[in-house]
């Protein structure tokens, strides 16, 4: 038993020391060599900034998926009709292709229904369930009149697309905010299809830029890499000058890639640092900068290196996301991971022309300015289907992950839904300053009153309760910092409520101990019985409050969600300190002092 108590004491002291060391940057300025740099940051209502809310038109995405399926069916049937007439679809004149294409008509009759009609039996004979499985196996086929079919997307698949589109849009918005060099954005899904964006600390001059940047739909484009230019190679002096002028921001900037197949590039640990540096330069006409995230993996699958790098690209757009019907990860004849692309008719023509004229060049596939992949073109890629090889040899697991990630990015661009702004609110810094002052005053006064009451009413036991309460607040601060949670005014309210609940737990225990002492028990027996009988009441009160906090956490956003976060963290911390730490201090006091009566 003593050994168990010793381990509890060692763990508690270690936790206390770590909490102090970890939260120190939130209290004072620490030197650069300090091992921890995270600090508690204020939320939107404390710092001021910009609050936006967007709604995602996911129904448009479902309809767009249906139109792409219809266009893919038309392309496949045209290919079969050309083959039946001893023709190669890539050699067809535009008029010939259109003549075949008119024999297949489709329209979306509902958000999840595509009606396909064939003009004659020959065209209809090529359509089958096997063809649909190769295009999009999610759709169910039902007959709808002579040579007509309804392709129905089941409700569960509609919900899947809805969730996917909303989630991907949220990720895109977060990437865009970070790409602008803005720190600590809070981007969350609110409800079924809304996205809440809170950017604390943003100035008025940047607010219009943020609105414009976030309001655009993500663009999928394909551009070729310029491997012959020396623009990036000659940036050495500019990089060194920028690092001297911005030592913290430019610390990780470096010129690299002398042996890279795509030429020299600038690299950095974060994209925001890379973007801020590149914006100080004037990119030559006819070119643009793309940003690519690079990861390296060891043989055991562990990540060994990662960084952001530039890609120097021609600004001419060869193919866009509007030309892409579908992308999916698969394997080639050598069982190597690849990404298979289905283009619509116009995309097939543009892609064949671009790849045929640029064999052995690298084609960068971008979502906005992020380079998802930059494969080398080995030969002209003709027809409505194409294949991108993500690698050969090496780590197969990594290659499979890259293929899946790339197909997801391509589908994200193809299925991107319109985004509409429904809320736009600027929070001034004066309101945040007043809120901080009011919160600090409320917290200070409430804590002082609690300390005074506990010490005056419960004497030495009250001192123990106050000590545990201070430890409790330290743990809450440590967990908030580790979760990178911004503190808001409702969050401060959650901490104040936690203080009350923590004190309530101690009062329940103390009153139980008093009852046991009045019944004639010894101090040791009274403490053991008091904690044992009070535990169920403490757990009941905290569990019911935690359930309310979980509901708020799952069905709210913004500052109210921050209240729920601090409340839940406070409940866990309060129960631990009131039940475990306080009792440990009591046991130490009883063992060392051996009092004949308790000061309670």
N, C-alpha and C positions, 0 to 999 in steps of 0.2 A: 504493500500500500504506500509506504514512504517513497519507494522508488518511483511509483506512478506519480505521486505528488511532485517529486523532484523534476520529472520530465515536464509536467505541466508548467512548473515555475520557469524552467529553462526556455520552453517554447514561448511563454508569455513575455519574458524579458527580451528574447530575440526578436519577437514581433514588435515590441515597443521600440527597440533600437532601430530596426529597419524602417518602421513607420516614420520616426523622427528624421532619419537620413533621407528617406524618399520624398518626404513632403517639405524639406527645407527650402528648395527653390521657390515654393509658393509663399514663403514667409519672408525671405531675404534674398538679396542678390548673391549668387554663388559664383566662384571663379570658373574659368573655362575648363579646367581639368576635373571638375566635379563629376562623379560618375553618372549622376542623374540630372536630366535637364528639363523634364516635364514639370509644368506648374499648372495650378488650377486657373482656368481662364473664365472670363465672364461671358454670359450669353448675350443674346440680342437685346434684351430689355435692360441689361446693365451697361453694355458698351455703346449701344446705339448701332444702327446699320440698316440693312435692307431685308425685308421679309416679302417673299413672293410665293404665290400658289398657282400651280398649273394643273390643268386637267388634260388627260391623254385620250384622244379619240380612238379608242381601241377597236370600235366597230369598223372604222375605216380600214384598219389593218386586217381585220378578218375578211372584209370585202376584197381588199387588195390581194390577199392570199388566194381567194377564189379566182380573181382575174388572171393571176399568174398561172394557176393550174390550167385554166382554159387556154391561155396562150401556149403553154407547154404541150397540151394535147394537139393544138393546131400545128405546131412545129413538128411534132413526131409524125402526125398523119401526113403532112406535106412531104416529109422525108420518105415515108413508105410509098406514097403515090409516085414520087419521082423515081424511086427504085423500081417500082412495077412497070414504069415506062422506059426502063433502061437509061435513066438519067441520074447524074450525081447532083444532090441537092445544092452543093457548094458552087456548081457551075451554072445554076439556073439564073436566067435574067430576071430582073425585078418584075417584069410583067408576067413571066411564067410562074414565079413564086406566088404572086398575088392571085393568079388564076386558080392555082391549087388551093390557096388559103381561103378563098371565098366559098369553097365547098364544105368548110367547117365554121359554124357560127356558135358563139356562146354569149351569155349574159348572166349577170348576177340578179336573181329574182328575189333574194333575201340576203341578209348579211352573211348567212352561212350556207346558201344554196347557189350552185352554178348550173344553169341549164345549157346543155350542149346539143346542137342539132347538126346532123350531117345531110348534105344535099342529095346524096345518092348512096346506093348500097355498097359500092366499091369503097368509098371513103369510110362508111360506117363499119365495114368489115375489119378494118385495121384497129379499131378501138376495142379494148378488152380490159378485163380486170388486171391482167399482168402488166399492161401499159400503165394503168393507174397506180399499181404498186411501185413501179419505177419512178413515177412522177411525184405522187404524194399519197401514201398508203392510208392517211387519216380519213380520207373521204369515202363515204359509202355510196354505191351506185344503185340507182333505181330507174326503171324504164318510165319514160314520159312521152307517150305517143310514138308515131312512126319515125324511126331513126332519130329519136330524141332521148336524152338521158338527163336526170337530175343528179348532180353530185352534191351530197349533203355532208357537211362537217358536223359531227355529233356535238351535243351541248358541252360535254366534258372537255372536248378539244377546243371549243370556243373559250371556255374558262381558262384553259392552259395558255392559249394565245394571249388572252387579256392579261393574265398575270405576268407572262413573259415580256410583253410589250411595255407594261407599266414599270417592271423591274429594270429593263434595259434602258428605258428613257431616264429613270432615276440615275442609273450609272453614267449615262451620257452627260446629264446635267452636272453631276459631281465632277466628272473629268474636265468639263469646260470651265467650271469655276476654278479648279486647281490650275488649269492651263493659263489662266489670266494672272496667276501669281498671288491669288487671294488665299489667305490661310483660314483654317478652321471652319469650312462651310458645314452647315448642318442640313443635309438633304435627306428627306424621309418620305416614304409612301404614306399618304393619308387617305383612309377610306379605300374604296375599290379602285379608283382610277385617278386620284389627285396626288400631286407631289408638292410637298411643302419645302421651301428653300429659305433658310435663314443664314445671312452672311453678316456676322457681327464685325464692327470696326471698319466697315467700308465707307469711304468718304463720298461726298455728294458728286464729285467729279467723275467717280467711277460707276456711280449707280446707273446712269444712262447706258454706259458701255455694257454693264452686266445685263441690263434688260434686253438690249439688242442682241447680245451674244447668246443668251439663253433662249431667246424666242425663236431662233432659227432651227429648222429641222436638220438632223444630222445628215451629212452628205457622204455617200460612198463614191469614190473616184479611183481611177487607175491612171498612173503617170509613170513615165520612164525615168530611171535614174541617170543623171549625167555623170559619167565616170571620167570624162576627159578634162573637165574644168578644174582650175587650181584655186577657186574662191575659198574653199574650206581649208586647203593646205596652207594658205597664206595668212591664216587667222591667229598664228602664234602670238605676235605682239599685242593684238587686241585682247586676247584672253588674259595675258599677264597684266595688262593695264586695268582690265575690269576686276581682276582678283585683288589688285592693290586698292582699288577704289571701293570694292564691296567684299571685304575679306570673309565675312560669314556666308553671304549668298554665293560667292564664286569659289569657295574653297574646293569643291569637288570637280570644277571645270577642268577639262584636259583635252588636248589635241591628240588624236590617236588614229589608228587604221592604216599605217603605212603598208601593211600586208593584207589589207581588206580587199575583197574582190570588187567592192563598190567604191573604193577610194577612201580618202581621208574623211574623218568625221570628228565632231565635238561631242564629248560625253560628259555626263554629270549624274549625281545620285538621284536627283528628282527632275521631273519634267519642268516644273515651275522655274527652277534655277536656270535650266537650259533656255526656256522661252524668254525669260527676262534678259539674258545675255544676247540672244539672237535679235531681239527687238532694238538693240542699240546699234545694229548694223544695217546697211542698205544692201539688200539682196539684188544682184544684177537682174536686169530685165529679162523676161522669158523664163525665169526660174522661181522656185519656192523652196521652203524648208519643211521637210516632214520629220516627225519625231517617232522613234521606234524604241520599244522596251525590249532589252536583251536579257536573257537568262541563260546561265550555264549550269549543267547538272553533272554530278559525279556518277560513277558506275553504280553506286548504291541508290541512285535516284535523288540524292540530296542536292539542294541548290548550292552551288559553290560561288557564283558571282551573278550580279545583276546591276544594270544601269540603264539610263536613257541615252540615246545617241541621235545625231542628226542624219538625215538623208537629203542629199542635194538633188532636187528633182526639176525636170522641165515642167512648166506650169500648164502645158497643153493637156487637156483631159481627153484620154482615149476612149474610155468606157465609164459610165456612171451606174449607180445603183438602180436607176430606172430601167436599165437594160438587163438586169439580172432577175431570173425567175426563182431560182432555188440553189442553195449550196448545202452539201452534206459531206461528212467525213466518211471515208471508205478505204479500201486497200486495192493496190494494183495487182498485176499478174505475178509480181515478185513478192507479194504480201507486204509491201511497204505502204505506210500510211499516206494517203493523198486526200485532197479536197476536190470533189466533183462539182462542177458548176453547170447549171442549166440557164442559158441565155434565151431571151425572146428573139424574135426574128431580126430586129434591128441590131440587138446586141451581138448576135452571132456574126453578122456581117462586119461590124466595127472591130470586134475582137480578132477576127480572122485577118482583117487588113492590117491592124496594128502589129500583131505578132509576126505576120509574114514579112513585114518591112523592118523588123527589129530582132532578128534571130541573134542569140547570144547576148542580148542586152537584158537588164534587170527591170522587171515591171513591178512597181510599188503599188500595193493595194491599200488605200487609205480610207479611214472613217474620220471625217473632218481632217485634222492634220496629223492624226496618229497612223503610223505605218503598221498595218496588221501583218503584212508579209511582203517580201521583195524577191520572188523567185526569178531564176534565169530562164529565158525563153529558149528552149532547145530547138523548136521547129514551129512552123506555122500551125496554128490551132484553128481548124476550120469546123464548120457545122454548128449546131445549136448546143453542143455539149463540149465542155473543156475540162482539163484536169491540171491541178496545181500540185506539184511534188513538194512536200515540206522538208525533205531531206533524204539522205541515203546512208545506211549504216548508222553507227553511233548508238545513242541511247534510244531504243525503240519506244520506251515509255514516254520519253520526252517528245518524240515525234508524233505519237498518237495524241498526246495532250495538245500539241501545237495544231494538229489537223482539226481537232474538235474545236479549239478556241477560234481558229480562223473561220471555220464554217459558221460558228455562232456569230462572229463579227459580220460576215457577209450576209447572213440571214437578217441580222439586226438592221443592216442598212436597207435591205430589200423590203422588210416589213415595217419600217419605221412609220409610226402614226403621227398625224398632226398634233401639235401641242398648243393649247390655248391658255392665255393668262386669265385667271379669274380673281386674283387678289394681288394688290401691290401696296405695300405700306412701308413708309420710311419712319424709323425710330430715331429721334434726336438724341445726341449725347447728353443733353441737359437732363432729360427724363431718366437716362441711365444713372447719371450722377446722383440725382435725388433718390432714386431707388436704392442705390448702394448705401447711401447715408441712412435711409430709413431702415433698411435691412440690418445694417450693423447696429444701429441704435436698438432695434427690437431684439436682436440676438443678445446684445450685451446686457440690456435691462432684464430680459427674461432669465438669462444665465445667472446674473447677480442675485436676483430674487430667489431662484432655486437654491443657490449655494447658501445664502443666508438662512433660508428656512431649514434646510437639511442639517446644517451645523448646529443651529440654535435648538432645534427640536430633538434631533437624534444624537447630538454630541459626537463622541468618537466614531460611532457607527455612521453618522452623517459625514464625517471627514472621509471615511472609506468610500461612501457613495459618491462624494464629489470627486475623489481621485479616479474612481472608475468612470465617472462621467467625462472627465477630461480625456482619459484614454479612449473612450468611445468616440468622442469628436475627432481625435487624431486618426482613428481607424477609418472613420467616414471620409475624412479628407484624403487619406491614402488611397482608398478604393476609387473615389471620384477622379483623382489624378490618373490612376492606372487605367481606368476605363476611358480616359480622354473625354470626360463629360464636362460640358460647359455649365457653369453655375448660373442659374437664373433666379429671379425674385421668388417664384413659386418653389424653386429648389431650396432657397433659404428658409421658406416657410416649412418645407419638409424637414429640414434639420431642426428647426424650433420644435415642431411636433415630435420629432424623435427624442429630443431632450426631455419633453414631458413624459413620453412613454417609458424612457429609461428610468426616470425618477420614480414613476408609478410602479415599475417592477421592483425597485429597491424598497419602496414604502410597503408593498405587499409582503415582502420577505420580512422586513423589520417588524411589522405588526404581528406576523405569525410568530416570530421569535419572542416578542413581548408576551404573547399568550402562553407560550411554553414556559417562559420564566415565571409567570404568575401561577402556573400550575405546579411549580416547585422543581422544575428540571434544572440540571446543572448547565452552565454556559455552553459547554461542548454539545450536550444533548439538545439544548434549545436551538442552537444554530443548525445542527443536522436536521432536526425535525422541522424547523421553520423553512429551510430551503426545500425539503422534501415535499411538504404540504403546499407550498406556494407555487411550485413548478407548474402544475396543471393550470392554475389561474393565469400565470404569466404567458404560457403558451397559447391558451384560448384567446386572450386579448390580442396578442401579436399575430396569430394566424388569421383571425378575422380581418384585422387591418391589412395584412399582407394580401389577402384575397382582393380587397378593394384596390390596393396598389397595382396588382397584376391586371385587373380590368382596365385601369387608367393607362397602364403601360401598353396594352395591346390595342386600345381603341381610341387613343388620343395622339397628338403630336405637339411639337414645339415646347413651350414653357410648361404646359400641364404634364407632358410626358416627363419633363425634367423633375417635376414635383414627385411623380411616381418613382423615378429612379432613386432620388435621394431618400424617399420614404422607405423603399425596400432595402436599400443598403443600410439605412439606419436601424431597421428592425433586426436584421441579422446581427449587426454590430452590438446593438443594445442587449439582445438576449445573451450573446456570448459574454459580454462584459459583466452583466448583472448576475448571471447564473454561474459562470465559470470563474472569472477574474475576481469578482467581489468575494465569492466563497473561499477562493484560494488565499486572499488577504486575511479573511477572518480566521482560517485554519492556521496561518502563520502566526497571527496575533495570539490565538489561544495556546499554540504549542510553545511559543517563546515566553510570553508574559504569564501564562497560567492564571488569568484573573479569576477571582472568586465570584465576581458579578460583572455583567456587561454594561458598558456605557452606551445605553440605547434608549 
